[in-house]
Amino acid sequence: MPPLDTRLLARARAARTLLVLDVALGLAMALLVLAGATLLAHAVSRAFAGASLSAIAPSLLVLALVFAARGGIAWAFEVAGSRAAAGLLSDLRLALVDHRLRSHPAALDGAEGGEIAAAAVQGVDGLAAYFGSYLPQLALACIVPPAVLVWAAVIDPESAVLMAATVPLVPVFMWLIGRYAAERSRARWAELRGLSTHFLDVVRGLSTLRGFNRSREQAAVLADVSDRYRRATMATLRLSFLSGSVLELAATLGVALVAVTVGVRLVDGGIGLEAGLTVLVIVPELYLPLRRLGAQFHASADGLAAAERILALLDAPAGAVPGGGRAAPSPAVAPVRLADVTFSYPARPGRVLDGVDLELRPGETVALVGPSGAGKSTIASLLLGFAGPTAGQVTVGGLDLGGCDLAAWRASTAWVPQRPTMFRATVADNIRLGAPDAPDDRVHAAAVRAGADGFVRSLPEGYATLLGDGGRQLSAGERRRIALARAFLRDAPLVILDEPTADLDERSAAVVAAAVERLRHGRTVLVIGHHAGVVGSADRVVVLERGRATELPRSEVA
């Protein structure tokens, strides 16, 4: 990633405002650097010439004001950078989450949840140093050295030539080391991404690991992944320290060369005292912004490495249906059809669906059965607009779903996934996900119809019991019934049930199957599953295998 990435700056207006402010403050800082050096050299030379303290007092007073102003500008740099960085980081996180929600709600591109979480949290935090410190220092490094060279040329052209000859050493070393530093930062980010993804997998599978007595082995694997991240971090730090030493050496040699030359010329009378002192004072200011820029580059390198992945996620083409302005007909009166639909996952070879034809007629229940990985859940994603077909069309009443208002379309559908998510909220609020403004009586009625009211009332606080992280944990059957209650509360004409009875014991499966039977009356329902009770209640049975859909008599389905 280049030091000043236009894609990153274009993500937020505050970034452009910050850059303009940094340039303005950098110009003021350059003028104050030159003014301070000139005033200091003037005061010292007059003192050596025998001037009294009262005579040079005005120069000293102005010099004190200049130093105070430099301190104020340095403070303004820090405050402006910190405030802009806070807003920018929030904008980036919101943009990343919004893009994933709108363009990849089903995560079809293979991006792992752990990686996205690491990018949105630690990756974005790493950009605080970039916006808060690196960009302000970049403005100073672009403005102050040229201003110092111009002023040195006015005062003493010979010293200006030496300074102009030595100053490129610092950027050259910065470029050489920076290329390697960028590689090390990308490697460190890759290790962090792997650590985050692996840790998330371990946390999700703690009970499975414990059940198979594999927890100790996973602890060893996690320790190994963490150690790789530690080694990558230490390699980056070693490079940072090496870079600082090299830049300090280059700057010291440049200052020493100019100082020795000026000293010899002062002895020989080739330069006046005031001019020589001015040059000696401004020489360190020539290299200081570049040295600090090198240090800030390493501080922000991790954020820049993470930003590459963040921008790749933000710029990734949408996997979801874009939608349009037309209103789709209601599934209660119009058939929903997959017409010669083909679909391929970007991260997988081959086709998941290959010329699938499937029609859901108003008011009927269709059972979609097939082996694991056949593409049943993919069809649900296509019907919900979470993904668009590679070829073919998904139509509602003859209208292409891709050109319809998807927000209105999803309002006419209810989706019960195989693994419903319970958010950190009360039971009632989790059910209200289907209709956020529903009153309590409707929530309770939906729970009764879903077969969830009994176990909910047995919870310590009933419908006010907190679920999700840090709250009450529910069994698979209980979570499925809460999800069905959401569908009842939504009262949508099209319902998609993804494996509603999978992984449930016989009693829970019977309760869920009875709830599905109540839910399907008066609605168009697509049931994805293998359970005999669910399949038996369907009007039609479609078998999906090897990317093809075939309608069969129910008697032929095992």
ABEGO torsion letter per residue (X at the ends): XBABBAAAAAABAAAAAAAAAAAAAAAAAAAAAAAAAAAAAAAAAAAAAGBBAAAAAAAAAAAAAAAAAAAAAAAAAAAAAAAAAAAAAAAAAAAAAAAAAAABAAGAAGBBAAAAAAAABAAAAAAAAAAAAAAAAAAAAAAAAAAAAAAAAAABAAAAAAAAAAAAAAAAAAAAAAAAAAAAAAAAAAAAAAAAAAAAAAAAAAAAAAAAGAAAAAAAAAAAAAAAAAAAAAAAAAAAAAAAAAAAAAAAAAAAAAAAAAAAAAAAGABBAAAAAAAAAAAAAAAAAAAAAAAAAAAAAAAAAAAAAAAAAAABBBABBAEBABBBBBAAABBBBBBGBBBBBAABBEBABBGBBBBBBBGBBBBBBEBBGAGAAAAAAAAAGABBBABEBBBBGGBBAAABBAAAAAAABBBBBABBBBBBBBAAAAAAAABAABBAAAAAAAAAAAGAAAAAAABAAEAABBBEBGBBBBBAAAAAAAAAAAAAAAGBABBBBBGAABGBBAAAAAAAAAAAAAAABGBBBBBBEABAAAAAABABBBBBBGGBBBBBBAAABX
